[in-house]
Structure formats: C-alpha cells, structure tokens
Amino acid sequence: MMYVNRFSFARYLAANPEDQKKFKKFAQVPLTTLPSNLEFCTQTLTVMTFLEKLVENMGGESESMMAAK
C-alpha cells in the first residue's frame, strides 16, 4: 500500500509543482526520483496518516460523501 501512496503523492506533486516547494527536505528533488527519496517517503506516510484520521473523524459524513461519488 505504501508503494501506491508514494506514487499517488508524487502524481499530486507533478500536477501541482508549486506544492513541492513547500516541503524543504525534498523541494529540489526531481519528480522522477521522489518515490525512492527517504524524506519524501517519510512525508508520504505523514500525509496518508493524517488523511486517514481526517476521514475517520468525519463519522457518518464520510459514508455519505463516498455515496455521492
């Protein structure tokens, strides 16, 4: 799963290159090498953990949001 998360986050940054600059530890790392960069992998885990907690805390709202898709 972490492999998928790294590439998903890398795709997000490829689509939003200005956002990569906000992460000082890998701001200058080429997009093609991001998924194998240790600092990037650590940040990916942090982001995905935060998103998981965010969705969990939405309670019943998360189910209705997913159903609306």
PAZAPA-4460 file (N, C-alpha, C; in steps of 0.05 Angstrom, whole numbers, plus 32768, in hexadecimal, padded with zeros to 4 digits):
% residues 69
    n_x    n_y    n_z   ca_x   ca_y   ca_z    c_x    c_y    c_z   seq   type   mol
   8011   7FE8   8000   8000   8000   8000   8011   8019   8000     1      M     A
   8027   8018   800F   8039   8030   8010   8043   8037   7FF4     2      M     A
   8049   8022   7FE4   8053   8026   7FC9   803E   8037   7FB9     3      Y     A
   8025   8030   7FBB   8010   803F   7FAD   800E   805B   7FB7     4      V     A
   8010   805E   7FD2   800E   8079   7FDE   8024   808B   7FD4     5      N     A
   803D   8080   7FD3   8053   8091   7FCA   804E   809B   7FAD     6      R     A
   8045   8089   7F9C   8041   8091   7F80   8029   80A4   7F7D     7      F     A
   8015   80A0   7F8E   7FFD   80B2   7F8E   8006   80CE   7F96     8      S     A
   8016   80D0   7FAC   801F   80EA   7FB5   8032   80F7   7FA1     9      F     A
   8043   80E7   7F94   8054   80F1   7F7F   8044   80FC   7F67    10      A     A
   802F   80EE   7F60   801D   80F7   7F4A   8010   8111   7F52    11      R     A
   8007   8113   7F6B   7FFC   812D   7F75   8010   8143   7F71    12      Y     A
   8028   813F   7F7A   803D   8154   7F78   8044   815A   7F5B    13      L     A
   8043   8146   7F4A   8048   814B   7F2D   8032   815D   7F22    14      A     A
   801A   815A   7F2B   8003   816B   7F21   8003   8186   7F2F    15      A     A
   8010   8188   7F46   8011   81A1   7F56   802E   81A7   7F5E    16      N     A
   803F   81AD   7F4B   805C   81B0   7F51   8062   81C6   7F66    17      P     A
   8052   81D9   7F68   8057   81EE   7F7D   8055   81E2   7F99    18      E     A
   8045   81CE   7F9C   8042   81C2   7FB7   805B   81B3   7FC0    19      D     A
   806B   81A8   7FAD   8083   819B   7FB5   8097   81AE   7FC3    20      Q     A
   8096   81C7   7FBB   80A9   81DA   7FC6   80A3   81DF   7FE4    21      K     A
   808B   81D8   7FED   8084   81DB   800A   8092   81C7   801C    22      K     A
   809C   81B2   8010   80AA   819D   801F   80C8   81A0   801B    23      F     A
   80D4   81AE   802E   80F0   81B5   802C   8103   819D   8028    24      K     A
   80FD   8187   8035   810F   8170   8034   8110   8162   8019    25      K     A
   80FC   8167   8008   80FE   815B   7FED   80F4   816F   7FD8    26      F     A
   80F6   8188   7FDE   80ED   819D   7FCB   80FC   819C   7FB0    27      A     A
   8115   8196   7FB2   8126   8196   7F9A   812B   817A   7F8D    28      Q     A
   811E   8166   7F98   8121   814B   7F8E   8111   8148   7F74    29      V     A
   811D   813D   7F5F   810D   813A   7F46   80F6   8127   7F4B    30      P     A
   80DF   812D   7F3E   80C7   811D   7F40   80CB   8100   7F3B    31      L     A
   80DC   80F9   7F28   80E1   80DD   7F21   80EE   80CD   7F37    32      T     A
   80FC   80DB   7F49   810A   80CC   7F5F   80FB   80CF   7F7A    33      T     A
   80E6   80DE   7F7A   80D7   80E2   7F94   80CF   80C8   7FA1    34      L     A
   80C3   80B5   7F93   80B9   809D   7FA0   80CF   808D   7FAE    35      P     A
   80E8   8090   7FA7   80FE   8082   7FB5   810D   8093   7FC9    36      S     A
   8105   80AC   7FCC   8112   80BF   7FDF   8107   80BA   7FFB    37      N     A
   8119   80B5   800E   8111   80AF   802A   8101   80C5   8036    38      L     A
   8108   80DE   8033   80F9   80F4   803E   80DD   80F5   8033    39      E     A
   80DA   80F0   8019   80C0   80F0   800C   80AF   80D9   8016    40      F     A
   80BB   80C2   801A   80AC   80AB   8024   80A2   80B0   8040    41      C     A
   80B2   80BC   8050   80AA   80C3   806C   8093   80D6   806B    42      T     A
   8094   80EB   805A   807F   80FE   8058   8066   80F2   804D    43      Q     A
   8068   80E0   803B   8051   80D2   8030   8042   80C3   8046    44      T     A
   8051   80B5   8057   8044   80A7   806D   8036   80BB   8080    45      L     A
   8042   80D2   8085   8035   80E6   8096   801B   80F0   8089    46      T     A
   801C   80F6   8070   8004   8100   8061   7FEE   80EB   8061    47      V     A
   7FF5   80D3   805A   7FE0   80BE   8059   7FD4   80B8   8074    48      M     A
   7FE5   80B8   8089   7FDB   80B4   80A4   7FC7   80CA   80AC    49      T     A
   7FCE   80E3   80A5   7FBD   80FA   80AB   7FA2   80F7   809C    50      F     A
   7FA3   80F0   8082   7F8B   80ED   8073   7F79   80D6   807E    51      L     A
   7F86   80C0   8086   7F77   80AA   8092   7F68   80B3   80AB    52      E     A
   7F76   80C2   80BC   7F69   80CC   80D5   7F53   80E0   80CF    53      K     A
   7F58   80F1   80BB   7F44   8104   80B3   7F2A   80F7   80AA    54      L     A
   7F2D   80E2   809A   7F15   80D4   8090   7F07   80C5   80A7    55      V     A
   7F17   80B9   80B9   7F0B   80AB   80D0   7EFB   80BE   80E1    56      E     A
   7F05   80D6   80E4   7EF8   80EA   80F6   7EE0   80F7   80E9    57      N     A
   7EDB   80F2   80D0   7EC4   80FD   80C2   7EAB   80EE   80CA    58      M     A
   7EAE   80D6   80D5   7E97   80C6   80DE   7E86   80BF   80C7    59      G     A
   7E6C   80C2   80CA   7E58   80BA   80B6   7E5A   80CB   809D    60      G     A
   7E66   80E3   809F   7E68   80F4   8088   7E7A   80E7   8072    61      E     A
   7E8E   80D8   807A   7EA0   80CC   8067   7E91   80B8   8056    62      S     A
   7E7E   80A9   8062   7E6F   8096   8052   7E5D   80A3   803E    63      E     A
   7E50   80B9   8046   7E3E   80C7   8034   7E4E   80D5   801E    64      S     A
   7E66   80DE   8024   7E77   80EA   800F   7E80   80D5   7FFA    65      M     A
   7E87   80BD   8004   7E8F   80A8   7FF1   7E77   809F   7FE0    66      M     A
   7E60   809E   7FEC   7E48   8096   7FDD   7E41   80AA   7FC8    67      A     A
   7E47   80C4   7FCC   7E41   80D9   7FB9   7E52   80D7   7FA0    68      A     A
   7E69   80C9   7FA2   7E7A   80C6   7F8B   7E6C   80B8   7F76    69      K     A
***
